[in-house]
Amino acid sequence: MTKAFSETAMQEKWPDIEDEKGAALRRRYTVLGGLSLVLGVVAWQVSALFTSKLFFAGPWQTVEAFVKLLRSGELQPQLWVSGQEFFYGFGLAALAGVPLGFAMAVSRSVEAVADPWTSILYATPRLALGPLLIVWLGIGISSKVVLVFLGAVFPIVINTYAGAKNIDAQMKLVAHAFGATRWQQFRSILVPGALPHVISGFRIGAIQGILGVIVGEFFGSRRGVGNMIFAAAETFDTAKMFVGIAIFAVGGLLASFALRAVEKWYAPWRQNVLE
């Protein structure tokens, strides 16, 4: 009886031990990530000390320029325009990419039709599409939304498709043996199993979408952070250029962190807490 009690107590205590170990490792990785960012900023500042201000701006100069742009009210409209372009394009990419990826995974006919076009369009550089879209759609928001969409949708499609295709066949067979309908299999097996890949596709798509904003605003735009960078380059306002670059970099970092938090919340089994 004592032995059985000991085994039961160990089983009840084991999850707590794993949780504590996982929490300790997550804290360690958070500290390492923060330390790497601090070291990167220090290296940036040191590089600025040995470089002409005409060609390079340090972190302190960048922060000063950022505050100056905020106070003057010049930066807010640029952020609003670029933010709209990104969220519209990325939202459309998510709405189109996830269903298409699942459709390709469950239907060979859809896969046969969509797969060649997915490969062709994903391989086409947006630097080549940018000028064409500006000519076709003008320098307004539409051309940038399309560029963001084209950059984000294909990583989402491909990752969703890969996640749905890699579901364990044994799980499908067991569900079928218990009389689960195709919709029940899709809802209970396919979607949860593919979710980590979908979120990974979102993370890649978000980065590609930000690049789409930059490309679109470089080629033809009256407003936006990318346009601000281009205009600052023409006047050799290096600090202002670095503000725009930092905004895009921080935006990509925040998007990645946010989607990683979503993945941790909805797919905790993907978190590898063991070294």
C-alpha positions in Angstrom: 0.0 0.0 0.0 2.9 2.3 0.8 4.5 1.6 -2.5 1.2 2.3 -4.4 0.8 5.5 -2.4 4.4 6.6 -3.3 3.9 5.9 -7.0 0.6 7.9 -6.9 2.3 10.8 -5.2 5.2 10.8 -7.7 2.7 10.8 -10.6 0.9 13.7 -9.1 4.1 15.6 -8.4 5.7 14.9 -11.8 3.7 17.5 -13.8 4.7 20.2 -11.3 8.3 19.3 -11.7 8.0 19.5 -15.5 6.2 22.8 -15.2 8.9 24.3 -13.0 11.6 23.0 -15.3 9.9 24.4 -18.4 9.3 27.8 -16.7 13.0 28.0 -15.7 14.1 27.2 -19.2 11.7 29.8 -20.7 13.0 32.4 -18.3 16.6 31.5 -19.3 15.8 31.8 -23.0 14.0 35.1 -22.4 17.1 36.5 -20.6 19.3 35.2 -23.4 17.1 36.8 -26.0 17.0 40.1 -24.2 20.8 40.0 -23.7 21.4 39.4 -27.4 19.2 42.5 -28.2 21.2 44.6 -25.7 24.5 43.5 -27.1 23.2 44.2 -30.6 22.3 47.8 -29.6 25.7 48.2 -27.9 27.4 47.0 -31.1 25.3 49.5 -33.1 26.3 52.4 -30.8 30.0 51.4 -31.0 29.8 51.2 -34.8 28.3 54.7 -34.8 31.3 56.1 -32.9 33.6 55.2 -35.7 31.4 56.1 -38.6 30.5 59.4 -40.2 27.0 60.7 -39.1 26.4 61.5 -42.7 26.2 57.8 -43.5 25.3 56.1 -40.2 23.1 56.9 -37.2 23.5 55.4 -33.8 20.7 54.3 -31.5 20.7 57.5 -29.5 20.5 59.7 -32.7 17.7 57.4 -34.0 15.7 57.8 -30.7 16.2 61.6 -30.8 15.0 61.7 -34.4 12.0 59.4 -33.6 10.9 61.7 -30.7 11.3 64.8 -32.9 9.2 63.2 -35.7 6.5 62.3 -33.1 6.4 65.8 -31.6 6.2 67.4 -35.0 3.3 65.1 -36.0 5.1 64.0 -39.1 5.4 60.3 -38.1 1.9 59.4 -37.1 0.3 59.7 -40.6 3.1 57.6 -42.1 2.6 54.9 -39.5 -1.2 55.0 -40.1 -0.8 54.5 -43.9 1.8 51.7 -43.6 -0.2 50.0 -40.9 -3.4 50.0 -43.0 -1.5 48.6 -46.0 -0.1 45.8 -43.9 -3.2 44.8 -42.0 -5.5 44.9 -45.0 -3.1 42.8 -47.1 -2.2 40.4 -44.3 -5.8 40.0 -43.2 -6.8 39.1 -46.8 -3.9 36.7 -47.0 -5.0 34.9 -43.9 -8.6 34.7 -45.0 -7.6 33.3 -48.4 -4.5 31.3 -47.5 -5.8 29.1 -44.7 -8.9 27.8 -46.5 -6.8 27.2 -49.7 -4.1 25.3 -47.8 -6.7 23.0 -46.2 -8.6 22.6 -49.5 -5.3 21.5 -51.2 -4.7 19.0 -48.4 -8.1 17.3 -48.5 -8.8 17.5 -52.3 -6.3 16.2 -54.9 -8.2 18.1 -57.6 -7.7 21.4 -55.8 -4.1 20.5 -55.1 -3.5 19.7 -58.8 -4.9 23.1 -59.9 -3.5 25.3 -57.2 0.0 23.8 -56.6 1.6 25.0 -59.9 0.3 28.5 -59.5 1.4 28.6 -55.8 4.9 27.6 -56.8 5.1 30.0 -59.8 3.7 33.1 -57.9 5.7 32.4 -54.8 8.9 32.2 -56.8 8.1 35.5 -58.6 10.1 38.3 -56.9 8.0 41.2 -55.7 10.7 43.6 -56.9 9.5 42.6 -60.4 5.8 42.8 -59.6 6.1 46.2 -57.7 6.4 48.5 -60.8 3.7 46.6 -62.6 1.2 46.8 -59.7 1.9 50.5 -59.4 1.2 51.0 -63.1 -2.0 48.9 -63.0 -3.4 50.0 -59.6 -1.8 53.4 -59.1 0.2 54.8 -56.2 -2.7 54.6 -53.8 -3.2 52.0 -51.1 -4.5 49.2 -53.4 -1.2 48.4 -55.0 0.5 48.1 -51.6 -2.3 45.9 -50.2 -1.8 43.5 -53.2 1.9 43.4 -52.7 1.5 42.6 -49.0 -1.1 40.0 -49.9 1.2 38.3 -52.5 4.0 38.3 -50.0 2.0 36.8 -47.1 -0.5 34.4 -48.7 1.9 31.8 -50.1 3.8 31.0 -46.8 0.4 30.7 -45.2 -0.9 28.4 -47.9 2.2 26.2 -48.0 2.5 25.8 -44.2 -1.2 25.1 -43.8 -1.1 22.5 -46.6 2.1 20.9 -45.1 0.5 20.8 -41.6 -2.7 19.2 -42.8 -0.9 16.7 -45.0 1.4 15.6 -42.2 -1.4 14.6 -39.8 -0.9 11.0 -38.5 -2.8 8.6 -40.7 -3.5 6.4 -37.7 -5.5 9.1 -36.1 -7.6 9.4 -39.2 -8.2 5.6 -39.3 -9.2 5.5 -35.6 -11.6 8.4 -36.1 -13.1 6.7 -39.2 -13.4 3.4 -37.3 -15.4 5.1 -34.6 -17.8 6.5 -37.2 -16.6 10.1 -37.3 -17.9 12.1 -40.3 -15.5 14.0 -42.6 -16.5 17.3 -40.9 -15.8 15.8 -37.5 -12.4 14.6 -38.6 -11.6 18.0 -40.1 -12.7 19.9 -37.0 -11.2 17.5 -34.4 -8.1 16.2 -36.0 -7.1 18.2 -39.1 -7.4 21.7 -37.7 -5.8 21.1 -34.3 -3.0 19.1 -35.9 -2.2 21.7 -38.6 -2.6 24.7 -36.3 1.1 25.0 -35.3 2.0 25.0 -39.0 -0.6 27.6 -39.8 0.8 29.9 -37.1 4.3 29.3 -38.5 2.9 30.4 -41.9 1.5 33.5 -40.3 4.9 34.4 -38.8 6.7 34.0 -42.1 3.8 35.7 -43.9 3.9 38.7 -41.5 7.6 39.3 -42.3 7.0 38.9 -46.0 4.1 41.3 -45.7 6.2 44.0 -44.1 8.7 43.6 -47.0 5.7 44.1 -49.4 4.9 47.4 -47.7 8.5 48.5 -48.1 8.7 47.5 -51.8 5.4 49.1 -52.6 6.2 52.4 -50.9 9.6 52.6 -52.4 8.3 52.2 -56.0 5.4 54.6 -55.8 3.8 56.2 -52.8 3.0 59.7 -51.5 2.9 58.6 -47.9 4.0 55.8 -45.6 7.1 54.8 -43.6 8.8 53.4 -46.7 8.2 56.6 -48.6 9.7 58.5 -45.6 12.8 56.4 -45.8 13.2 57.0 -49.5 12.6 60.8 -49.1 15.1 60.9 -46.2 17.7 59.1 -48.4 17.4 61.8 -51.1 18.2 64.5 -48.5 20.9 62.5 -46.6 18.8 62.6 -43.4 20.4 59.4 -42.1 18.8 59.5 -38.6 15.3 59.8 -40.2 16.1 56.8 -42.4 17.2 54.8 -39.4 13.9 55.7 -37.7 12.0 54.1 -40.6 14.2 51.1 -40.7 13.9 50.6 -36.9 10.1 50.9 -37.2 9.9 48.0 -39.7 12.4 45.9 -37.8 10.5 46.4 -34.5 7.2 45.8 -36.2 8.5 42.4 -37.5 9.8 41.5 -34.1 6.6 42.3 -32.4 4.5 40.4 -35.0 6.8 37.4 -34.5 6.5 37.5 -30.7 2.7 38.0 -30.8 2.2 35.0 -33.1 4.6 32.9 -31.0 2.5 33.7 -28.0 -0.6 32.6 -29.9 1.1 29.4 -30.8 2.1 28.8 -27.2 -1.6 29.4 -26.1 -3.3 27.3 -28.8 -0.6 24.6 -29.4 1.3 24.2 -26.1 2.5 20.7 -27.2 4.8 22.4 -29.7 6.8 24.0 -26.9 10.0 22.0 -26.4 10.9 22.5 -22.8 13.6 19.9 -22.7 17.2 20.5 -23.8 
